[in-house]
């Protein structure tokens, strides 16, 4: 629809400079503007340029971040400068006052056909100031004497001052920037530089960039903003139709280009250190990169809620109500996120949810605090909260398919029938992706567990639902005596996990009646490999949930966790979003099944090795193949079988089976619960 995006465009477009060199620019992120090189011809890199919003007289300070061609390009030595010498006539300006542009356009390199309608908004030399003009596109093949490509604009005159204006397609994407007016004795209109040509040129010259910093700008800034729109584009993205996003191979929620190079999240690492001075109140500092001084706090800084939380702990009350969870969450949020760290977190690149990580140090008593109840941090979709150890094992490369082993054993207080139902629910989630080969078993004794984990093909994920004691012993059903159990020390569990070659381990653990759960520190050696005489594991991510009161606690987390993991998200991201779902729509309360369990979300934590951002699976491809230029062609839609063999059996002892959309009904394992050994 003509003019549908005119109001948004006016918020993204800025007048660049004053006087004879005045032009137009448009925001592509919260801090970056695109304009023409010739508009800032006389300003060196790093030099100041004032820009002005439409309808405002107050200038916003920016600096020239990049000019292409660079100032040392030999083409600029020509005695007579033409558009040919300035191609691709591109400049990037960066806001220098610490502020943010409130809205950014959505870039896409797909080019409109002739004669599609486009809109150009800019500051032509008219009394109006900012003006929006309709154009139609002409030929996409217009070449100068050096073979550089231009796209034609027809209808209105492209006046002086419009250089650097965004060219907006009818469905809401910016596909290039205006560079040149018409030639003498030619029809009205002008030319714009198509975005795909600009991106190709930036890629080409990046390898010859003068400095690493300039190379980073060339390779990452504009290309990444094309593939991974900035958070400042969110309001623009919401206006674009799902059909238009699908046609451009873009994710409907984020606008990210499907199949694009992975954009890692910004990482903010936190660590606690006690800084108490003798004779004073106890104080703690939170060390974090990016701040000149570490914020400190004492118990007095945590507010009146602290006394309510302490009262609950002193009475040995288990968290149960929304009020108790909220009180504890506020206290933990204040301790972990003092104002300087909140501001630093908000200043991170937001195109992917930033990763906020807390050092898991067994020697530090603060590690034992359930920080995951800081709901603002641990359930938000705007960032991801995890813990990490300082041990590194090397970054993982995600794979096109993964193998997942799920074992569901007895959990104190939960019926076996209910646990079989939980296993079925998890198996059905895994079956939704043809990229997963899953085996889901129930009632597994230690001998069979040992056989399963040592499968010759290895496992990417080992997921165990079971009961564990306070000191970290896992309880398995006995192989020989009905109703008896076998206790397995965690040292021995590490041997089994090392044999599995698993990269991620998920423990969903209940506790024996009247026993508190094992502290997190008990399980960290699976990541740190600090136990002598025990084989090293390949584990990069450890997920521990220690609040299983009903079968729904196991199944609800498992379904939400695997939903995101199978989309190619990191383990940390999948845990964060699963916690958020448990917070919003938690399992039934064990005290009152008609009510929601308010505390299940905070009992799940994820710890990774130092590398973090643990991704196991490449994202599924899309079904659309319309992409051109910088767009990656799509592939088969998720949810189709791609010719994969249909699995057989179910979650209680069937042979290993490739997951599929419609799992077969489960049947009992002859060596599991309720069966006879043959």
N, C-alpha and C positions, 0 to 999 in steps of 0.2 A: 504494500500500500504506500503510495507516494507520501513522503513527509512523515512517515510513522516514527522515524528516529530523529527528527529535526531538533526536538527539545533536548534530547540527550547529547546530540552533536554539539549544540551551542555551549554545553557545560564542559566539553572536552577541548574546545578550540581556543587558542590564545593568540593575541597579536604579539609578534616578535620584533623587538627593536623599535626605533623611532626614525623619523626622517626618511631619506632616500632609500635606505636599505630595509625599510619596513616590510615584513612578510607575515606569514601565518605558521603556527605550529599546532600540534595536537598531542594530547597526553596518551601515552601507551602504557603507563604504570602510575603508581602514586608519586613517583619522583622524576620520571623521564618524559621528555617531549621530543617529537620528531619534527624537523623542518628541513628546508633546503639549505645546502651548503652555501649557495650564493647569497642567501639572506644574512648569514653571519660570516661572510667572506673576510671581513677585516678584523675578526676577533680570533685570536689564537686559542688553541686548546687550553682550557683552564681559565680563559678570560670571561668576564662578566657580561651577561646579556639580560636586559629587563624584558619580562613578558607580562601581558595584560589580559585578564579574563574578559570575555564578551560582556559589555554593559558595565564595566568597572574602570575607574581611573587609576587605582592603586596598583603599582607594579609589584611583581613577584620576582625576586632575584634568582637567576639561574647561571650556570657556567657551561661553557662548551665542553662536552665530554668527548665528542668524536666528530671528525669531519672526513668525509669520503667523497672525492679523492683527498688523501692527506696533503698537508701543505708542501711536502717534499716530492710530490708526484711530478714527474718530468712533463706531464701534459700541461701543467700550469705554467710552464716556461714559454709556451707559445705566445708570440707577440699580440695576437688577437684571440681573445677568449670567446668561445661559443659554447652552446649547450653540450656539444660533443666533448669538449675538454673537461667539463664539470661532471659528466655522467659518472655515477648515478645521482649526483647532486643531493647528497644526503648528509644530514647533521643530527646529532643527538645532544640534547641539552639536559642538564641535571639540576633539579631544584637545590638551592644552596642555603636556604634559611632554616632547614630542619622541619619544614612543614610538608604537607602532602597535598597533591592534587586530588580533589574529591571524587572524580570519576575518570575512567580511562576507556578508550574505545576497545573493540574486539577486533584483532587483526586476523586476516585470513588471505592466503595467497591465491585462492581460486579466482579466476578472472571472468568478469561478466561477458556475455556474448553480445554481438552487434545485432540490433541496436537496443540493448537494455538501458533502463533508466538508472542513473546514479545521482547522488546529491553531493554538492561541494559547499562547505561552509567556511567562510574566511573573511579577511579584512581587506576587501578591494577598496580602491580609492573613491569611495562614495560618501555622501554626507551621513548615511545610515550608520557606518562603522561596520559592525558584524552583519553579514548578509549570507543567506542560504539560497543556493541556486540549483535548479534542476538541469541536468545534462543527459544526453544519450551517448552511449559509447559507439565509437567508430571502429575502424580496423585495429586489431591487436598487433599487427605486423607493420611497424613503422621504424625504419632503421636510419641512423645517421651514417656518415662516411666511414666510421669505425665499426659498424655493425651493431651498435648499441640499440636496444629495443625501447620503444615508447608506445603507449596506447593513446588513442585519439579520443578527445572529448568534442561533442558537437552541440549546437544550439546556441547557448549564451556565449558572450565574450568572456574569455579568461583574462581578467584585468590585472594590472600591477597590484601587488599586495596579496594576491591569492597564492603566491608561491609557498609551498609547504602545506597547503590545505589538504585535509583528508578527503579521499574519494570513497564515498559510502554506497554500498550496493543496496538494492531495494529490500533485501532480507536482513540487513543490519550489520554487515561486516565491512571493515575498511580494507580495501584491496590495493591501495597505493597512495602516492602523494603528488599533487600538482607541481609541475616543474617549469613548463614553458607555455607562452601564449602562442597564438597563431602567427604564421609568417605573413609578410606583406602580400597582399593580393590573394590571400587564401580565405576560405570560409571562416565564419565566426567559430570560436572554440579554442582549443589548445591541446596540450599533451600532458599526460601524467605518467609517472614511472611506476610500472606494476610492481607490487610487493615481491612477487616471486623472483623478479630480476634483481631487485635490491638484495634480497637474502642470498641469492646465488653469488652475487659479487662480494658480499661480506664474507661468505664462506671461502671464496677464492683467495682474497687478499689476507685473510686471517693468518695463514701460514707464513706470510712475510711481514707480519706486524712488527713494528719497531720495538715494542716492549711487551713483556708478558701481560701487563695490565691492559694494554690496548688490545691484545689478542683476546683476553677474557671478555672485553666489551664486545668485540666483533663476533665472537663465537657464541656468547651466552646471552647478552642482553636482548637484542631484537629477536634472534631466533628462538630463544626460550620464551619470550613474551608471545611470539606467534604460536608456539606449541603449548604453552602453559600460561594462560592469561593471568594477569595480576589480580590480586584481591580487589583492586580499585575498579576492575571491570565487572564486578558482581552485579550491580544494578543494571548494567547494559545487558549482561548475559540473561537476566531474568526476563527481558523484553523480547528476546529472540525466540522464535517458535521451535518446538522440538523437531519438527520436520526439517527446518533449515539446519539445525545442529547435526542431525543425523546425516543429511546430505553431505555435510562437510566433514564427516567422520569424527565428530566431536562428542565428548561425554556430555550427557544432558545436564548433569549437576555441576561440573567444574568447567566445562568448555575446553578441557584439555584435548589435544589432538590424539586420537587413538593411534597407537603404534609409534608415537614419538619417543625420542630419547628420554630415558627416565630422568626426572628432576628430583634429586635427593632433597629431603627437608632440611631446613636450618636446624642446627643443634645447639642447645643451651645446657651445658653441664653444670650441675650444682653439687657442692660437697659441704658438709657440716664440720665445724671445728670449734671446740670450746675455747673461749677466750677470757675466762673468768680471772680476775685479779684478786689476790688474797685480800680478804676483808670486805669485798664487794659482793653484790648479788651475782649469781651465776649468769653468764652471758655466752651466747653462741654466735658465731659468724657463719655466713653462707658465702663461700668462695664461688665466683663465677667469672669466666672470661668476658671481657667487654666492659667491666666496671673498674674504675681506678681504685675504689675502696670496697671491701666486702661489707655488705650490710650486716649489722649485729642486732640481736634482740635478747631480751630477758623475759622471764615469765610475766613480769608486769606489763609487757608490751602486747600480750596476747588477748587482753580485754576481759570483761566480766564473764564471758562464756567459759573461760578456763575453769572457773570455780564450779560451774555446773558439770563440766566434763569430769573434773577431778572427783566430784561428789559421786558421780555414777561409778567411776573406777573404784573409789574407796568402799562403796557398798557391794562391789563385785557384781554389779548389774551388767548383764550382757546387753549389747545394743539391740534395741527392738523397735523403737518407735521412730517416726519421722522427726520428731522434735529432738530426740537424742542424737540421731545421725546429723541433723542440721547443726546442732551446737558443736559437736566434735568437728564437723567439716569446716566451720568458720574458724575455729582455733587453729586447725592444721593449715588452712589457707594462709592465715596471717603469719604463721611461723615459716612456711616454705616460700611464700611469695610476698615479701615486703615490697613496698612501693617501688624502690629502684629496680627490682627484678621484674616486677610487672611491666614497667615501662620498657625495659630491655627486651622482654618477651614480645611486646606489641610492636617493637621496632624490627623484628626479624622478618625475613621474606615470608609472606603469607600464602604464596601460591600453592604450597603443600602445607598441611598443618605442621608447624614447628615441633621439634622433638625436644621436650624438657626432661632431662635425665638427672636422677639423684644417685650419687655414688653409694653403692651397697658395700659398706665396710663392716665386716663382722666384729671388729674391735670397737666400733662406735656404737654406744647404746641407742643412739637416735635412729639407727637403722631398723631397730625392732618396732618402731612406731608404725602403725598402719596408715601411712600417708595417703593411701588410695582412698581414704574417706574424705579427703579434701576434694569434695565433689566438683568445685569450680575447675579444678585442674584435671582430675582423673576421669571425668565423664564428658568434658567439652568436646565438640567436633571442630573447634578452632585450633586445637593443638593436641599433642599426644604426650602423656606422662608415662615414663618408665624408669627403671633403675638399671644400673650397669656396674660391672666390675672392671678393674683396670687391666685384666688379662686380655690380650688380643690373640685371635686365631686366624686372622686374614678374612677379608671380605668375601661373601658368598656371591656367586653369580646365579640369579634365578634361572629355573629350568622350564622347559615346555610342559613337563608332566612331573608329578610327584607321587610318592608312595606313602600311605598313611596307615599306621597300625593303631587301632583303638581296642583297649582291653577294659571291660567293665566288670569289676568284682564286687564283693560284698561291701556295703557301706552301713555302718551301725545305725539302726533305726529306720532303714529304708527297705521295703520289701523287694524280693528278687523279681517279682512280676513287674514292679514299677521300674526297676533298673533295666530289665529287658526292653521295656518300652522306651526308656531313655536311650539305650543303645540303638534301637531302631530309628529314633529321631535323628541321631547323629549320623547314622549310616545313610539315611535319606538325603541329608544335606550334602554329604560327600558325593553321593550318587548324582548330584545335579551337575557335576562338571565332568566332561569327558577327559579332562587333563589329570584326573586323580584315579589311581589304583588304590582302593581301600580294602582293608580287612578289619572287620569289627567282630570281636569275640566277647563272650560273657563266661563267667565262672571258670577262669583259667588258673590252674595250679602252677606252682613254681617251675616244675619240669617243662610243662608246655610253654610257659612264658619264655623260658630260656631258649626253647626251640624256635619260637616265633621270632624273637628279636634277632636271632642269628640267621635269618633268611638270607640266602646267598646274594640276592639283589639289593639288600640293605633297605633301610627306611629313611624317609626324610623327616617324618614326624612320628614320634611315639607318644601316645595319649593314654594315660592310665587313670581310671576312676577306681578308687579303692579307699581303704581305711589305713591311717598311719598314726602311730603313737607319738607322744610328746617328744621323744628322743629320735624320731625319724625312722622308726621301723615300719615297714610295709607289711600288711597282713594279707596273706594269700590263702585260699582254701587248700586243705590238705589233699594230696593225691590219693592216699591210702585209707584214711579214716574219715567216714562220713561225719560231717559236722565239726571236725577239728580244723585247726588253722596252723599255718606256718608263718613265722616272723622272719623278715628279711631286713638286715641292717642296711642302711643307705650306702655304706662302703661297697657292699655286694651289689646293690642296685646299680652303682656306677659301672661295675664290670659288665652287667647286662646292657646298659645303655651304650657303653663303648663298643660292644659287639654289634649293636644295631646300626651304627654309623649315622644315627639321627642327628639332624641339624637343629631341630626344635623338639623340646620335651614339654608335655602338658601334664601336670598333676592336678587332678580334682579329688581332694581328699576330705573324708570325714574323719572324725576323731572318736575313739572309744568313749563310752559314756563316762562323764565326770573327769575326763582328761582335757586339758587345753591343747590347742593345735601346736605342732612343732614350729619353732621360730624359723624364719626365712633363712637364717644363717646356716641351718642344718643342710640345706640343699645346694648352697652356692658352689660347693666343690665340683659339681658337675660342669660348671663353667670354668673354674679356675685351675682345675687339675692339680691341686696342691697336696693330694693324698699320696703318700709314698707307697710304692708297690702295687698301685692300681693303674690299669691302662688309661691313657688319656682319651677323652671323648671328643667327638666332632661338634658337640652342642654349642650353638651360638645364641640360642634363646631358650629361657626357662620360664614357663608360665605355671604359677602356683595359685590354686584356689582352695581355700580351706574352710568352706562353709557349705557343706552338703547336708541339708536337712530333709529334703524331699527329692524325688527323682527329677523334678522340674529344674532343680538347681543345676544338675549335670547337663540335662538336655538343652535348657534355655541358653546357657553359656555356650555350649558346643555348637549349636545351630548358628548363633550370631557370630561367634569367632570364625568359623569356617566360611561363612558367607563372604566376609571381607578378604580372608586369606586367599580364597579361590579366585578373587578378582585381581590378584597380583599385588595386594597391599602387604605391607610389612607385618611381622608378628606383633610389633608394638601397636601399630595402627588397628589391627584386628581386635586386640585386647581392649584398647581404648573405646572403640565403638561398641563392643560387646558389653563393657561396663556401663556405657551410656544407655543401652537398651535395658539392662537389668535395673538401672536406676529409674527409668521411665515406666517400664512394664515388667516388674520383677516377678519371680515365681511366687506361689502361694506361701503364706507364712506357716511355719511348722506349728505355731501356737494357735492360729486361727486360719484354717484353709480358705475362708471366704475373704481374707484380706491379703494384701501384697506384703511380701517380705521386703522390708525397707533397707536391709543391711547387706544383702547378697553382693551388691556391686563392689563394695569396698574390700571384700575378702579376696579379690583377684589381683595379683600383681604379676608383672613381667620384668625379668632381668635379662640383660644381654651381655655379651662380651663387649670389649671397648669399642669395636667398630660400629655396633648398633645398626638400625634400619635394616633388620634382617628380613629379606624377601626371599621366599622359596620358589615362587611360581611367577612366570611372566604373565602379564595381563592378557586375558582372552582377546582375540582380534574381533573387529566388527564385521558386519556383513556388507557394508557399503563399499563400493569401489569407485566412488566418484572423485576421489582426491586427485589433484593435479599439482604440479609445481612442487612445493615443499611438503605437501600432504602425503602421508604414507598410504598406499592402497590398502583397503580393508581385506579381511579374510572372512572365514566362516563365523556365523553368529554363535555366541555362547549358548549352550543348551542343546545343541545338535550333537549327534553321536559321532559324526565324522568317520563312520565306518568302524568304530571301535567295537570289539566283541561285547555282546551283552553279558553281564555278570550272572553268575548263578549263586544260589544260596542267599543267606542273609547274615545278620549280625551275631549269630550265636553258634558259630563253628563252621560256616560254609568255607569252601576253598577261597583263596584270595581271588578277588573279582574286580575287574575294571568298573569304576562307577559309571552310572548311566542315569537318565532322567527318571525312569520308573523302576525302582528296585523291586526285586522279587520279595515275596513274603518271607520273614525270618522263620527258621526252624531251630529246634534245640540241638545243641552239640552233644554228641553221645558221651563226651568226656567232661561236660560242663554240668551246670546245675540240673538236677532232676533226671539225669539219664543214667544208663547202665554202661559201664565200661565193657567193651567187647574184645 
